[in-house]
Amino acid sequence: MTSSDLILIVGGGPVGLALALSLQQKNIPFKVLEARLQGASHHDKRALALSYGTKQILETLGVWSQVETQATAINTIHISQRGGLGRTKLHAHEHRLPALGYVVSYGALMQALDAAIDHQHVMYEAVAREILPHDSDAEVHFDYAGQSHRLSSSLMVIADGGRSLEEIPGLVRETKAYGHDALVSKVHADLPHQNIAYERFTPSGPMALLPNGEHDFSLVWTGEKSMVDRLLSLDDATFLQELHEAFGDRVGQFLSVEKRMSFPLKLSSLSVTDTPHLVVIGNAAQTMHPVAGQGFNVGMRDASTLVSMLVQTSPMDWGNSTMLKAYRQQRQSDTRGGLLFTDFLVNVFTNPMLGVATLRGLGLTMMQYLPPVKRLLVNKMSFGK
Ligand SMILES: Cc1cc2nc3c(=O)[nH]c(=O)nc-3n(C[C@H](O)[C@H](O)[C@H](O)COP(=O)(O)OP(=O)(O)OC[C@H]3O[C@@H](n4cnc5c(N)ncnc54)[C@H](O)[C@@H]3O)c2cc1C
């Protein structure tokens, strides 16, 4: 099989599919290779925090009306630290936004994207094994229906989430393991959430409670692997009690918890991408700490920028080094900014040094009274600017 006249996308997760859908809208030919069965991700309950900018991208793709029925708006973000004074609140209305973001399950988002895509152009259960960039094109070797196949394209987009295709000639990845895991689950609280998302910094790591449904919150609780393993092993009642101790009384008692899962946290980015005909987007390009919910949204902006660039470039030049250099330059500040911002938050807010907690508290209190600083933070979180 060869096919150099269409854009090949390896990985049909939310970022890969959003890219595909955008190409479909612009009548740009594409093919997606996706390892999973069609519909396999529809039941994935992990909660994604969508920024306001991502909501606008989904609107343009024509899928927001479906996603919205499953989404919970975040109107306020409440930032605090455990064992220290100071807090900051960000309100959507202060920034003239209808919402600061939305919480939706991975499965609901995938369902909406899947419903809009023309499935003729998606090969499910197609597992890429090897990617080989050449001077004239990029080639993928993949398994499909029990056989090995090969496709090549003048522009191949890697959107595999960064977990399967480690070694690609010309790409160098920098990785920093935090040694921390994230425990994720859904908890039911006594009091209504009032569309408030809580970001709480604790000495062991940040935790977030995101409004999801009427009384429910999606929980992301990060800390050393040993701590997370212990939290996973607790019975529900003890777990909820410990959660209450760490989080405080803001939403009353926690009444129930769904299945708890964990995943390791790392910071990963591409330091060298010296490959014509190949571009890497989404989590495959950058993986960041979940604090401040940046990672997924940066990935959506990758897809959106790439499509804008394709539209402005003659098809003869798609995937050439000039186009890809321009793409990387355009994405650099958002990507690096996201990585540095999340890494900074984790480092500053988990620093146990004497006096640092007081300074942090002071910072949080000052921020509460400094609208320009809040504006910068909201713009960064909503639009990556
Ligand atoms: C276990 C886990 C839990 C998470 N929980 C949260 C959370 O609670 N909140 C949050 O905001 N973020 C969470 N994240 C991060 C979030 O899932 C990512 O930011 C988001 O999924 C990135 O989207 P993506 O499309 O770039 O990658 P992915 O969602 O990873 O999609 C990649 C796609 O590529 C496909 N693929 C992979 N390898 C191949 C291959 N070789 N050939 C073909 N197809 C392939 C996969 O099947 C998948 O469909 C979590 C991540 C993980 C790993």
PDBQT file of the ligand as one rigid body, heavy atoms in Angstrom, charges set to zero:
ROOT
HETATM    1  C1  LIG A 401      -4.098   6.623  32.161  1.00  0.00    +0.000 C 
HETATM    2  C2  LIG A 401      -4.253   8.084  31.852  1.00  0.00    +0.000 A 
HETATM    3  C3  LIG A 401      -5.201   8.822  32.559  1.00  0.00    +0.000 A 
HETATM    4  C4  LIG A 401      -5.340  10.179  32.296  1.00  0.00    +0.000 A 
HETATM    5  N1  LIG A 401      -6.251  10.873  33.027  1.00  0.00    +0.000 NA
HETATM    6  C5  LIG A 401      -6.411  12.191  32.773  1.00  0.00    +0.000 A 
HETATM    7  C6  LIG A 401      -7.335  12.933  33.528  1.00  0.00    +0.000 A 
HETATM    8  O1  LIG A 401      -7.980  12.445  34.454  1.00  0.00    +0.000 OA
HETATM    9  N2  LIG A 401      -7.499  14.248  33.213  1.00  0.00    +0.000 N 
HETATM   10  C7  LIG A 401      -6.785  14.834  32.169  1.00  0.00    +0.000 A 
HETATM   11  O2  LIG A 401      -6.991  16.028  31.884  1.00  0.00    +0.000 OA
HETATM   12  N3  LIG A 401      -5.893  14.145  31.457  1.00  0.00    +0.000 NA
HETATM   13  C8  LIG A 401      -5.679  12.844  31.740  1.00  0.00    +0.000 A 
HETATM   14  N4  LIG A 401      -4.746  12.162  31.034  1.00  0.00    +0.000 N 
HETATM   15  C9  LIG A 401      -4.062  12.832  29.914  1.00  0.00    +0.000 C 
HETATM   16  C10 LIG A 401      -4.985  12.857  28.694  1.00  0.00    +0.000 C 
HETATM   17  O3  LIG A 401      -5.533  11.575  28.521  1.00  0.00    +0.000 OA
HETATM   18  C11 LIG A 401      -4.222  13.323  27.473  1.00  0.00    +0.000 C 
HETATM   19  O4  LIG A 401      -3.865  14.692  27.653  1.00  0.00    +0.000 OA
HETATM   20  C12 LIG A 401      -5.042  13.215  26.170  1.00  0.00    +0.000 C 
HETATM   21  O5  LIG A 401      -5.621  11.946  26.067  1.00  0.00    +0.000 OA
HETATM   22  C13 LIG A 401      -4.112  13.460  24.989  1.00  0.00    +0.000 C 
HETATM   23  O6  LIG A 401      -4.784  13.178  23.769  1.00  0.00    +0.000 OA
HETATM   24  P1  LIG A 401      -4.000  12.555  22.525  1.00  0.00    +0.000 P 
HETATM   25  O7  LIG A 401      -5.019  12.408  21.454  1.00  0.00    +0.000 OA
HETATM   26  O8  LIG A 401      -2.773  13.350  22.273  1.00  0.00    +0.000 OA
HETATM   27  O9  LIG A 401      -3.480  11.132  23.020  1.00  0.00    +0.000 OA
HETATM   28  P2  LIG A 401      -4.294   9.849  23.462  1.00  0.00    +0.000 P 
HETATM   29  O10 LIG A 401      -5.576  10.213  24.104  1.00  0.00    +0.000 OA
HETATM   30  O11 LIG A 401      -3.334   9.019  24.246  1.00  0.00    +0.000 OA
HETATM   31  O12 LIG A 401      -4.649   9.116  22.106  1.00  0.00    +0.000 OA
HETATM   32  C14 LIG A 401      -3.685   8.414  21.360  1.00  0.00    +0.000 C 
HETATM   33  C15 LIG A 401      -4.386   7.465  20.404  1.00  0.00    +0.000 C 
HETATM   34  O13 LIG A 401      -3.395   6.826  19.613  1.00  0.00    +0.000 OA
HETATM   35  C16 LIG A 401      -3.668   5.450  19.532  1.00  0.00    +0.000 C 
HETATM   36  N5  LIG A 401      -2.392   4.742  19.333  1.00  0.00    +0.000 N 
HETATM   37  C17 LIG A 401      -1.394   4.595  20.233  1.00  0.00    +0.000 A 
HETATM   38  N6  LIG A 401      -0.389   3.911  19.695  1.00  0.00    +0.000 NA
HETATM   39  C18 LIG A 401      -0.749   3.630  18.421  1.00  0.00    +0.000 A 
HETATM   40  C19 LIG A 401      -0.121   2.922  17.362  1.00  0.00    +0.000 A 
HETATM   41  N7  LIG A 401       1.103   2.394  17.495  1.00  0.00    +0.000 N 
HETATM   42  N8  LIG A 401      -0.772   2.789  16.186  1.00  0.00    +0.000 NA
HETATM   43  C20 LIG A 401      -2.004   3.341  16.016  1.00  0.00    +0.000 A 
HETATM   44  N9  LIG A 401      -2.645   4.008  16.990  1.00  0.00    +0.000 NA
HETATM   45  C21 LIG A 401      -2.021   4.156  18.183  1.00  0.00    +0.000 A 
HETATM   46  C22 LIG A 401      -4.323   5.118  20.863  1.00  0.00    +0.000 C 
HETATM   47  O14 LIG A 401      -5.112   3.937  20.768  1.00  0.00    +0.000 OA
HETATM   48  C23 LIG A 401      -5.157   6.364  21.102  1.00  0.00    +0.000 C 
HETATM   49  O15 LIG A 401      -6.434   6.263  20.559  1.00  0.00    +0.000 OA
HETATM   50  C24 LIG A 401      -4.545  10.812  31.315  1.00  0.00    +0.000 A 
HETATM   51  C25 LIG A 401      -3.594  10.074  30.602  1.00  0.00    +0.000 A 
HETATM   52  C26 LIG A 401      -3.438   8.728  30.877  1.00  0.00    +0.000 A 
HETATM   53  C27 LIG A 401      -2.365   7.966  30.138  1.00  0.00    +0.000 C 
ENDROOT
TORSDOF 0
